């Protein structure tokens, strides 16, 4: 069974930083592209950062230049370094392989990020 367990969220002040981690099990991690998603209250879940199996990365325009996604294939973990945080970054953050996203996918518990102004 594939599992994604996110951690590292919390309450941070405007301009602060957080580093999220996501431990993955039950799949051949190194062979999969990975992404960080977030869902704010009343909004749809959105992809904010992606790292492909070859290490190439891409970001939503709203986080470009502030967030950095990375991965450790030996540890089967994907990270999201978030800098210069803004109140609009407040959301529950999830990791997932983009290829698995669909109506029946089982998301992890997520980790709450709250940015106070």
C-alpha positions in Angstrom: 0.0 0.0 0.0 1.4 3.4 -1.0 1.6 5.9 1.8 2.6 9.6 2.0 3.2 11.1 5.4 3.8 14.8 5.5 5.4 16.7 8.4 7.0 20.0 9.3 4.1 22.5 9.2 3.3 25.0 11.8 2.6 28.6 12.6 5.0 31.2 11.3 5.1 34.9 11.0 5.0 36.8 7.7 8.3 36.5 6.0 9.3 33.4 7.9 10.4 30.0 6.7 9.4 26.4 7.1 10.7 23.1 5.6 8.2 20.4 5.0 9.1 16.7 4.6 7.1 13.8 3.1 8.0 10.2 3.7 6.9 7.8 1.0 6.5 4.1 1.2 5.0 1.3 -0.8 6.3 2.4 -4.2 9.6 2.6 -6.1 10.1 6.2 -5.2 13.1 7.0 -7.4 11.1 6.1 -10.5 8.3 8.6 -9.8 7.9 12.3 -10.3 6.7 13.9 -7.0 4.8 17.0 -6.2 3.7 19.2 -3.3 0.1 20.3 -3.4 -1.8 22.6 -1.1 -5.4 23.3 -0.3 -6.6 26.4 1.4 -10.1 26.7 3.0 -12.8 27.0 0.4 -10.4 26.4 -2.5 -9.4 23.5 -4.7 -6.2 21.6 -4.1 -3.4 23.0 -6.3 0.1 21.9 -7.4 2.7 24.3 -6.1 6.0 22.4 -6.8 7.1 19.4 -8.8 10.3 17.5 -9.0 10.7 14.9 -11.7 12.6 11.6 -11.3 15.5 13.2 -13.3 15.7 16.1 -10.8 14.2 18.8 -12.9 11.8 21.1 -11.0 8.9 23.4 -11.7 6.8 25.8 -9.6 3.5 27.6 -9.6 4.0 31.2 -10.3 2.7 32.1 -6.9 5.7 30.4 -5.2 8.4 30.8 -7.8 11.5 32.1 -6.3 10.4 31.5 -2.7 9.9 27.7 -2.5 12.4 25.0 -3.3 11.5 21.3 -3.8 14.1 18.6 -3.4 14.2 14.8 -3.0 16.3 12.2 -1.3 15.8 8.9 -3.2 17.8 6.9 -0.6 15.4 8.1 2.1 12.3 8.0 -0.1 11.6 11.6 1.1 10.6 14.8 -0.7 11.1 18.2 0.8 9.7 21.7 0.4 11.7 24.6 1.7 9.4 27.6 2.0 10.8 31.0 2.4 9.4 34.5 2.5 6.1 33.1 3.6 2.9 35.1 3.1 -0.6 34.8 4.6 -1.8 33.5 1.3 0.4 30.5 1.7 -1.7 29.3 4.5 -3.1 25.9 3.6 -2.8 22.2 4.3 0.1 20.9 2.3 0.2 17.4 0.8 2.7 15.4 -1.3 1.7 13.0 -4.1 3.0 11.5 -7.2 1.3 13.6 -10.0 0.7 10.4 -12.0 -1.4 9.0 -9.2 -3.7 12.1 -8.8 -7.3 11.2 -9.5 -10.7 10.8 -7.9 -9.8 7.6 -6.0 -6.4 8.5 -4.8 -5.7 8.2 -1.1 -4.0 11.4 0.1 -1.9 11.5 3.2 -2.9 13.5 6.3 -1.2 16.6 5.1 0.5 19.2 7.3 -1.0 22.5 8.2 0.9 25.7 7.4 -0.4 28.9 8.9 1.2 32.3 8.1 0.3 35.1 10.5 0.5 38.7 9.2 
